[in-house]
Amino acid sequence: MRKYWNLMAVYYRSSLLVQMEYRANFWSSIAISLMWPVWHVLAIAIFFYHRPTLGGWSFNEVLLVVGLFDIFSGIMELILVPNVRQVVDHIQKGTLDFVLLKPADSQFLATATACSPLRVLDIVLGFGFIAAGLYRLGRVPTGAEFLTFSLMLPAGFVIIYSMWLLLTTLAFWWVRVDNFTELFNSFYEAGRFPISVYTGWVRFVLTFVVPIAFLTTFPAATLLGRLSLGYVAGAMLMAAGLLYASNRFWKYAIRFYSSASS
């Protein structure tokens, strides 16, 4: 495990140095990273000019949901999106050989080594919105609530990583997977609102088919003392199941890869 952490440190440091090479682009990227989370909060605030609650959640409570939305948006832009582009590029050019032949796990090298380091700001601001929401509520979560929250966050990361890996792996057959990732992003946009806003089949899809609720609403609910342990256990099981399925699908798809020389 330490070997892979060291590899990630090398790759990510290199990515940061590349982004810092052009100062204008570096500072404009920082400005954009700061702008989007603030825009998300302003967009939510518009709803509260017309009503006191949104799906039974107050503005300060929704700040927690928005914070988690920005945290996972940052994770996607930090790691997942750059690696999808990298994998698709390797498959198109037939250069995935350089990944498969290295003395490390091919899934790790292909899906976790590219990054956009400045999107860390999205994650930091996301935690800032959560802290602001709790402060404005005058609420200090209990130790048990912090524990369940600390379990839901990594489970959410594994869930979203596994889903992106499943979509990325389709590139071995369809090469261009942009439409699939855009479809996922459309579903993810619904996560900036509490899941209680939706009803019927939409809520079911966002909870169990494309489990956005496990990324935003449910972790926020743990800090508010609203989530039962059954959902926490469900998140653990879902994360483990999706990670296993995505790993098996990746290994299966590699059999269909044709390099530029074969």
C-alpha angles and dihedrals in degrees: 000000000000089000091060093047089053091049091051090050091054094047095044094047088052091050091051092051090050091052092048091053092085109045098196092053090044095055094041089053090052091050092051091047090054094044102055099057090048089050090053091056092047091050091053092046090061090066091054092057087070103034138022097229139028114213089338093308124116122225093260091050091049088054086070091054091047090048091054090045089056093045093056092039086056091049091051093049092040099052117353103053096047091049093049088055091046094051094046090049092051092050094047093050096038092237099123085106088082088061099040094050097052118104095251138075108294094215091055094047093046099043109028110036103073118074147163098223097191090068086076083088090068089056093047092049090047091058088045091057090049091051091047092050093050091046093051090048090050088229128143111190117229123247091259091052092050089049094052089045090052088053095047094053098060090039088055091049092051091048094051093042092051093049092050090048091053090052093044093051089061086073089080086073107020098029093198108068097165092111091054093050092046089052090053091048089053090056091044092055087067088064094076087077126061112265089239088073089073127066140197120355093355091062090045092052093047091049106040110011102039096012099210090143089067089059102048119004101038097048088048089050091055090060089051094049093244103115125088121223089245090073091048090053089046090054091052092050093045092050092049093046095048093046091052093046094048092048093050091046091051092052091047093049094051088069089068096051117118117194126212090259100045 
